[in-house]
Amino acid sequence: MKNIWSTLGELRGFLILWCTQTLSTLGSAMTNFALVIWAYQQTGSALSTALLTVASYAPYVAMSIFAGALSDRWNKKLTMLASDTFAAACTVAVLLLLATDNLQIWHLYGLNALNGLMNTIQQPAGDVAISLLTPKKHYQKVSGLRSFSNSLVSILTPVLATALLAFTSIQTVIYIDLATFLLAFFALAAFVKIPEAAREGEKEGVLRAARKGLAYLRDNRGILNLMLFLAAINFTASIYNAALPAMLLSKTGSETALGAVNAASGLAMLVGSAIATLAPAPKSRVRVICNTLLISMSTENFFLAFGQSTPVWCLGAVLGWLPIPLMNANMDVLFRSRIPVAMQGRVYACRNTLQFFTIPLGYLAGGALVDRVFEPFMAAQSADGLLAQLFGLGKGSGAALLFLVLAVMGILTCLIFRRVKSIWHLEGIEQNR
């Protein structure tokens, strides 16, 4: 008990920030979920709703590399408060447009783009704030807790948002979002003291400071290649995210299977987050990252490709998502331990560009591959052919075939990057793999 109270005392600032920001994130996620449903009801187009995600990621990816330089130079607490306030103002704008019956889909594209732009500054500031609030010995616990809260938000968002929409209205969801913002804002402003890191290059221009972030990655190839590894995985994962609803909704004709698979994924991540929080530090964090990604890529996609029932798909989801929090926690510790705090904002911002630019590309590629390549290809197969026997007939069989391709892509990606020596040198070791 003495150790527990000591740990809680050392993590007091982080825990306050983590709890209140998690509630605010849940509120924002519920609003986004409700607006996706609203957009689909208005347009009847899956592409129009997918573009909501693209609109958020495009400015985030494009501008992150420059915003990180500002994040390193600005006060972290004030940056986070200003960013949260801007996001709340966008939410208020949506509420007013709804109240006057003037909300259009293009309004959401514009507001999502503005929020994505603001996130380019908020996200690296928040990451650095976590490093400043957390003693290094607790990095893995903190990473596990953050993964746990992200998993919890993923599970609760559709449940709570759907219930509120069924019994109240979209305006109620937005009011709850604004209430959680006020709580998080007040807690950060009044109860969290973020130490100031040493600031480098106070008088440098943004472009020169951003180049320093890129130069750091150029000189630290292990960190750069680890980011590129995750970029390749994100591309495969984004195609997966685009194809999953198409396959499950088409094959089953209802939302039950999709909801069950998403719930199984969220619960698996909760368990994985608990393991990551409680587990001792591994001997090789790089080995954990490589192995967990290989397990994830080599299980779920095969179950989705060849499975013909919801329990089989759910089992695949559990096997695929259980290792991910362990990967995230160990990667986070590697980054925080190896990157100087004074440089973290710039380097994390470069990471946001390099590691996440594949996400919107993956979403667009996934939709196009399902609709224009794999579904037409499977529709042309004979009923007694091998492919029809393996992946089924009718709509959704093309997406199932795509999951087999994704499994192969994921495995090859893991095996290729596993042989990159600079990644293993992050721990000062080179192992026989």
C-alpha positions as CSV (number, residue, x, y, z in Angstrom):
1,M,0.0,0.0,0.0
2,K,2.9,2.3,0.7
3,N,4.2,1.8,-2.8
4,I,0.8,2.4,-4.3
5,W,0.3,5.7,-2.4
6,S,3.8,6.8,-3.4
7,T,3.1,6.0,-7.1
8,L,-0.2,7.9,-6.9
9,G,1.5,10.9,-5.4
10,E,4.2,10.9,-8.1
11,L,1.6,10.6,-10.8
12,R,-1.0,13.1,-9.3
13,G,-0.7,15.7,-12.1
14,F,-0.8,13.0,-14.9
15,L,-3.8,11.2,-13.3
16,I,-5.9,14.4,-13.1
17,L,-5.0,15.3,-16.7
18,W,-5.6,11.8,-17.9
19,C,-9.0,11.3,-16.2
20,T,-10.5,14.7,-17.3
21,Q,-9.0,14.6,-20.8
22,T,-10.4,11.0,-21.2
23,L,-13.9,12.3,-20.4
24,S,-13.5,15.1,-22.8
25,T,-12.2,12.7,-25.5
26,L,-15.3,10.5,-24.9
27,G,-17.6,13.6,-25.3
28,S,-15.9,14.6,-28.5
29,A,-15.9,11.0,-29.9
30,M,-19.7,10.8,-29.2
31,T,-20.3,14.0,-31.1
32,N,-18.2,12.8,-34.0
33,F,-20.1,9.4,-34.0
34,A,-23.5,11.2,-34.0
35,L,-22.4,13.5,-36.8
36,V,-21.3,10.6,-38.9
37,I,-24.8,9.1,-38.5
38,W,-26.3,12.5,-39.3
39,A,-24.1,12.8,-42.4
40,Y,-25.0,9.3,-43.7
41,Q,-28.7,10.0,-43.1
42,Q,-28.4,13.2,-45.1
43,T,-26.4,11.9,-48.1
44,G,-26.8,8.1,-48.1
45,S,-23.2,7.9,-49.2
46,A,-20.4,5.9,-47.5
47,L,-17.8,7.9,-49.3
48,S,-19.2,11.2,-47.9
49,T,-18.8,9.9,-44.4
50,A,-15.3,8.5,-45.0
51,L,-14.3,12.0,-46.3
52,L,-15.1,13.3,-42.8
53,T,-12.0,11.3,-41.6
54,V,-10.0,12.4,-44.6
55,A,-10.8,16.0,-43.9
56,S,-9.5,15.7,-40.4
57,Y,-6.3,13.9,-41.3
58,A,-5.3,15.8,-44.3
59,P,-4.3,19.1,-42.6
60,Y,-3.1,17.2,-39.6
61,V,-0.6,15.3,-41.7
62,A,0.3,18.2,-44.0
63,M,1.0,20.8,-41.2
64,S,2.3,18.7,-38.3
65,I,5.9,18.9,-39.3
66,F,5.7,22.7,-38.9
67,A,3.4,22.9,-35.9
68,G,5.8,20.8,-33.8
69,A,8.3,23.6,-33.9
70,L,5.8,26.0,-32.4
71,S,4.8,23.4,-29.8
72,D,8.4,23.2,-28.5
73,R,8.6,27.0,-28.2
74,W,5.2,27.6,-26.7
75,N,3.9,27.0,-23.1
76,K,2.4,23.5,-23.1
77,K,-0.4,24.2,-20.8
78,L,-1.6,27.4,-22.6
79,T,-1.3,25.6,-25.9
80,M,-3.5,22.7,-24.7
81,L,-6.1,25.1,-23.2
82,A,-6.2,27.2,-26.4
83,S,-6.6,24.1,-28.6
84,D,-9.4,22.7,-26.4
85,T,-11.2,26.0,-26.5
86,F,-10.9,26.2,-30.3
87,A,-12.3,22.7,-30.6
88,A,-15.2,23.6,-28.3
89,A,-15.9,26.7,-30.4
90,C,-16.2,24.4,-33.5
91,T,-18.7,22.3,-31.6
92,V,-20.7,25.3,-30.6
93,A,-20.8,26.3,-34.3
94,V,-22.3,22.9,-35.2
95,L,-24.9,23.3,-32.4
96,L,-25.9,26.7,-33.7
97,L,-26.1,25.5,-37.3
98,L,-28.3,22.6,-36.2
99,A,-30.5,24.9,-34.1
100,T,-31.1,27.1,-37.1
101,D,-31.5,24.1,-39.5
102,N,-28.6,25.3,-41.6
103,L,-26.1,22.5,-41.1
104,Q,-24.7,21.1,-44.4
105,I,-22.2,18.3,-45.0
106,W,-19.6,20.8,-46.3
107,H,-19.8,22.6,-42.9
108,L,-18.6,19.4,-41.3
109,Y,-15.7,19.0,-43.8
110,G,-14.6,22.6,-43.0
111,L,-14.9,22.3,-39.3
112,N,-13.1,18.9,-39.3
113,A,-10.3,20.4,-41.3
114,L,-9.9,23.2,-38.8
115,N,-10.0,20.8,-35.9
116,G,-7.4,18.7,-37.7
117,L,-5.2,21.8,-38.1
118,M,-5.5,22.7,-34.4
119,N,-4.6,19.1,-33.5
120,T,-1.3,19.5,-35.2
121,I,-0.3,21.8,-32.3
122,Q,-2.3,20.2,-29.5
123,Q,-1.2,16.6,-29.9
124,P,2.6,17.2,-29.7
125,A,2.1,19.6,-26.8
126,G,0.0,17.0,-25.0
127,D,2.6,14.3,-25.6
128,V,5.4,16.5,-24.3
129,A,3.3,17.4,-21.2
130,I,2.9,13.7,-20.4
131,S,6.7,13.4,-20.5
132,L,7.1,16.4,-18.2
133,L,4.5,15.2,-15.7
134,T,5.7,11.6,-15.5
135,P,8.9,10.2,-13.9
136,K,10.8,8.0,-16.4
137,K,10.3,4.9,-14.2
138,H,6.5,5.2,-14.7
139,Y,6.5,5.6,-18.5
140,Q,5.3,2.1,-19.2
141,K,2.5,2.4,-16.6
142,V,1.4,5.7,-18.1
143,S,1.5,4.4,-21.7
144,G,-0.7,1.4,-20.5
145,L,-3.2,3.7,-18.8
146,R,-3.5,5.9,-21.9
147,S,-4.0,2.8,-24.1
148,F,-6.6,1.6,-21.6
149,S,-8.6,4.9,-21.7
150,N,-8.4,4.9,-25.5
151,S,-9.9,1.4,-25.6
152,L,-12.6,2.4,-23.1
153,V,-13.5,5.4,-25.2
154,S,-13.7,3.1,-28.3
155,I,-16.1,0.8,-26.5
156,L,-18.3,3.4,-24.8
157,T,-18.6,5.8,-27.7
158,P,-21.1,3.9,-30.0
159,V,-23.0,2.5,-27.0
160,L,-23.6,5.9,-25.3
161,A,-24.0,7.9,-28.5
162,T,-26.5,5.5,-29.9
163,A,-28.5,5.4,-26.7
164,L,-28.6,9.2,-26.5
165,L,-29.7,9.5,-30.1
166,A,-32.4,7.0,-29.6
167,F,-33.9,8.6,-26.5
168,T,-33.0,12.3,-26.9
169,S,-31.4,14.1,-29.8
170,I,-28.0,15.0,-31.4
171,Q,-28.2,18.3,-29.5
172,T,-28.0,16.4,-26.2
173,V,-24.9,14.6,-27.3
174,I,-23.3,18.0,-28.1
175,Y,-24.3,19.5,-24.7
176,I,-22.6,16.5,-23.0
177,D,-19.5,17.1,-25.1
178,L,-19.4,20.7,-24.1
179,A,-19.9,19.8,-20.4
180,T,-16.9,17.4,-20.5
181,F,-14.8,20.1,-22.2
182,L,-15.6,22.5,-19.3
183,L,-14.6,19.9,-16.8
184,A,-11.3,19.1,-18.5
185,F,-10.5,22.8,-19.1
186,F,-11.1,23.7,-15.4
187,A,-9.0,20.7,-14.2
188,L,-6.1,21.6,-16.4
189,A,-6.2,25.3,-15.7
190,A,-6.6,24.9,-11.9
191,F,-5.1,21.6,-10.8
192,V,-2.4,20.6,-13.2
193,K,1.0,22.3,-13.1
194,I,3.1,21.3,-16.1
195,P,6.8,21.9,-15.7
196,E,8.5,23.9,-18.4
197,A,11.0,22.1,-20.5
198,A,14.2,23.7,-21.7
199,R,13.4,25.6,-24.9
200,E,15.7,25.4,-27.8
201,G,15.8,27.9,-30.6
202,E,13.5,30.6,-29.1
203,K,14.4,33.0,-32.0
204,E,14.4,30.4,-34.8
205,G,12.0,30.6,-37.6
206,V,9.4,27.8,-37.9
207,L,10.9,26.3,-41.0
208,R,14.4,26.2,-39.5
209,A,13.1,24.6,-36.3
210,A,11.1,22.1,-38.3
211,R,14.2,21.2,-40.2
212,K,15.9,20.4,-36.9
213,G,13.1,17.9,-36.2
214,L,13.8,16.2,-39.5
215,A,17.5,16.4,-39.0
216,Y,17.1,14.7,-35.6
217,L,15.3,11.8,-37.4
218,R,18.0,11.7,-40.1
219,D,20.7,11.3,-37.5
220,N,18.7,8.8,-35.5
221,R,17.7,6.3,-38.1
222,G,16.3,3.7,-35.7
223,I,13.6,6.1,-34.6
224,L,12.9,7.1,-38.2
225,N,12.7,3.6,-39.4
226,L,10.4,2.6,-36.5
227,M,8.1,5.4,-37.6
228,L,8.1,4.2,-41.2
229,F,7.4,0.7,-39.9
230,L,4.2,2.0,-38.2
231,A,3.4,4.1,-41.3
232,A,3.3,0.9,-43.4
233,I,1.2,-0.9,-40.8
234,N,-1.2,2.1,-40.6
235,F,-1.7,1.8,-44.4
236,T,-2.7,-1.8,-44.1
237,A,-4.8,-1.1,-41.0
238,S,-6.7,1.8,-42.7
239,I,-7.6,-0.4,-45.6
240,Y,-8.9,-2.9,-43.0
241,N,-11.0,-0.2,-41.4
242,A,-12.5,0.8,-44.7
243,A,-13.2,-2.8,-45.8
244,L,-14.6,-4.2,-42.5
245,P,-18.0,-2.6,-42.5
246,A,-18.5,-3.4,-46.2
247,M,-17.8,-7.1,-45.6
248,L,-19.7,-7.6,-42.3
249,L,-22.8,-5.6,-43.3
250,S,-23.0,-7.2,-46.7
251,K,-22.5,-10.8,-45.5
252,T,-24.9,-10.6,-42.5
253,G,-27.4,-7.9,-43.7
254,S,-27.4,-6.3,-40.2
255,E,-25.3,-4.2,-37.9
256,T,-25.1,-6.9,-35.2
257,A,-22.0,-8.6,-36.5
258,L,-20.2,-5.3,-37.0
259,G,-21.1,-4.2,-33.5
260,A,-20.0,-7.5,-32.0
261,V,-16.6,-7.4,-33.8
262,N,-16.0,-3.8,-32.7
263,A,-16.9,-4.7,-29.1
264,A,-14.6,-7.7,-29.2
265,S,-11.8,-5.5,-30.5
266,G,-12.4,-3.0,-27.7
267,L,-12.5,-5.5,-25.0
268,A,-9.3,-7.2,-26.2
269,M,-7.6,-3.8,-26.1
270,L,-8.8,-3.2,-22.6
271,V,-7.3,-6.5,-21.5
272,G,-4.1,-5.8,-23.4
273,S,-3.9,-2.3,-21.8
274,A,-4.2,-3.8,-18.4
275,I,-1.4,-6.2,-19.2
276,A,0.8,-3.4,-20.5
277,T,0.1,-1.3,-17.4
278,L,1.0,-4.1,-14.9
279,A,3.7,-6.0,-16.8
280,P,7.3,-5.5,-15.9
281,A,9.7,-3.9,-18.3
282,P,10.7,-6.4,-21.0
283,K,14.3,-7.3,-21.8
284,S,13.8,-6.1,-25.4
285,R,11.2,-3.5,-26.2
286,V,12.0,-3.8,-29.9
287,R,11.3,-7.5,-29.9
288,V,7.9,-6.9,-28.2
289,I,7.0,-4.3,-30.9
290,C,8.0,-6.6,-33.8
291,N,6.4,-9.8,-32.3
292,T,3.1,-8.1,-31.3
293,L,2.6,-6.6,-34.7
294,L,3.4,-9.9,-36.4
295,I,0.9,-11.7,-34.2
296,S,-1.8,-9.1,-35.0
297,M,-1.2,-9.0,-38.7
298,S,-1.1,-12.9,-39.0
299,T,-4.3,-13.7,-37.1
300,E,-7.3,-11.4,-37.5
301,N,-7.1,-10.8,-41.2
302,F,-7.1,-14.6,-41.8
303,F,-10.1,-15.1,-39.6
304,L,-12.0,-12.4,-41.4
305,A,-11.0,-13.7,-44.8
306,F,-12.1,-17.3,-44.2
307,G,-14.6,-17.0,-41.4
308,Q,-18.3,-17.4,-42.1
309,S,-19.8,-16.6,-38.7
310,T,-19.8,-13.8,-36.1
311,P,-18.1,-15.9,-33.4
312,V,-15.1,-16.7,-35.7
313,W,-14.8,-13.0,-36.7
314,C,-14.9,-12.0,-33.0
315,L,-12.2,-14.5,-32.2
316,G,-10.0,-13.1,-34.9
317,A,-10.7,-9.6,-33.5
318,V,-9.5,-10.6,-30.1
319,L,-6.3,-12.2,-31.4
320,G,-5.6,-9.2,-33.6
321,W,-6.2,-6.4,-31.1
322,L,-5.0,-8.0,-27.8
323,P,-1.3,-7.4,-28.6
324,I,-1.7,-3.8,-29.8
325,P,-1.6,-2.0,-26.4
326,L,1.6,-3.9,-25.6
327,M,3.1,-2.6,-28.9
328,N,1.9,1.0,-28.2
329,A,3.2,1.0,-24.7
330,N,6.7,-0.2,-25.6
331,M,7.0,2.1,-28.6
332,D,5.9,5.0,-26.5
333,V,8.5,4.2,-23.8
334,L,11.2,3.9,-26.5
335,F,10.3,7.3,-28.0
336,R,10.1,9.1,-24.6
337,S,13.3,7.6,-23.4
338,R,15.4,8.2,-26.5
339,I,14.2,11.6,-27.7
340,P,15.3,14.6,-25.5
341,V,12.3,16.4,-24.0
342,A,13.4,19.7,-25.6
343,M,13.1,18.1,-29.0
344,Q,10.0,16.0,-28.5
345,G,7.5,18.4,-29.8
346,R,9.3,18.8,-33.1
347,V,10.1,15.1,-33.4
348,Y,6.5,14.0,-32.5
349,A,5.2,16.4,-35.1
350,C,7.4,14.9,-37.7
351,R,6.2,11.5,-36.6
352,N,2.6,12.7,-37.1
353,T,3.4,13.5,-40.7
354,L,5.6,10.5,-41.5
355,Q,3.7,7.8,-39.5
356,F,0.1,8.9,-40.2
357,F,0.1,10.2,-43.8
358,T,-0.8,6.6,-44.9
359,I,-4.1,6.6,-42.9
360,P,-6.2,8.8,-45.3
361,L,-4.5,7.0,-48.2
362,G,-5.5,3.7,-46.8
363,Y,-9.1,4.7,-46.3
364,L,-9.4,5.9,-49.9
365,A,-7.6,2.8,-51.2
366,G,-9.7,0.5,-49.1
367,G,-13.0,1.9,-50.5
368,A,-11.8,1.9,-54.0
369,L,-10.3,-1.7,-53.8
370,V,-13.5,-3.1,-52.4
371,D,-15.9,-1.3,-54.8
372,R,-13.9,-1.4,-58.0
373,V,-11.6,-4.3,-57.8
374,F,-12.3,-7.2,-55.4
375,E,-16.1,-7.2,-55.4
376,P,-16.4,-7.1,-59.3
377,F,-13.7,-9.8,-59.4
378,M,-15.5,-12.1,-57.0
379,A,-18.9,-11.4,-58.8
380,A,-17.4,-12.9,-62.0
381,Q,-16.4,-16.2,-60.3
382,S,-18.4,-19.4,-60.8
383,A,-20.3,-20.8,-57.9
384,D,-18.4,-24.0,-57.9
385,G,-14.9,-22.4,-58.2
386,L,-12.2,-22.5,-55.5
387,L,-12.5,-18.8,-54.6
388,A,-16.2,-19.0,-54.2
389,Q,-15.8,-22.0,-51.8
390,L,-13.1,-20.1,-49.8
391,F,-14.7,-16.6,-49.6
392,G,-18.3,-17.2,-50.3
393,L,-20.7,-15.8,-52.9
394,G,-22.4,-12.5,-53.2
395,K,-21.6,-9.1,-51.9
396,G,-18.9,-9.1,-49.2
397,S,-16.9,-12.0,-50.7
398,G,-14.6,-9.5,-52.5
399,A,-13.9,-7.7,-49.2
400,A,-13.1,-11.2,-47.6
401,L,-10.6,-11.8,-50.4
402,L,-9.1,-8.4,-49.7
403,F,-8.5,-9.4,-46.1
404,L,-6.4,-12.3,-47.2
405,V,-4.3,-9.9,-49.3
406,L,-4.0,-7.6,-46.2
407,A,-2.8,-10.6,-44.1
408,V,0.0,-11.2,-46.5
409,M,0.8,-7.5,-46.7
410,G,1.0,-7.2,-43.0
411,I,3.2,-10.3,-42.5
412,L,5.6,-9.2,-45.2
413,T,5.8,-5.7,-43.7
414,C,6.7,-7.1,-40.3
415,L,9.3,-9.5,-41.6
416,I,10.9,-6.8,-43.8
417,F,11.2,-4.2,-41.0
418,R,12.2,-6.8,-38.5
419,R,15.5,-7.1,-40.4
420,V,16.3,-3.4,-40.2
421,K,19.3,-3.2,-37.9
422,S,18.9,0.5,-36.9
423,I,15.6,-0.3,-35.2
424,W,17.3,-2.9,-33.0
425,H,20.1,-0.5,-32.2
426,L,17.6,1.7,-30.3
427,E,18.3,-0.6,-27.4
428,G,22.0,-0.9,-28.2
429,I,21.6,-4.5,-29.1
430,E,21.7,-6.5,-32.3
431,Q,20.0,-9.9,-31.9
432,N,19.8,-13.0,-33.9
433,R,16.2,-13.0,-35.1
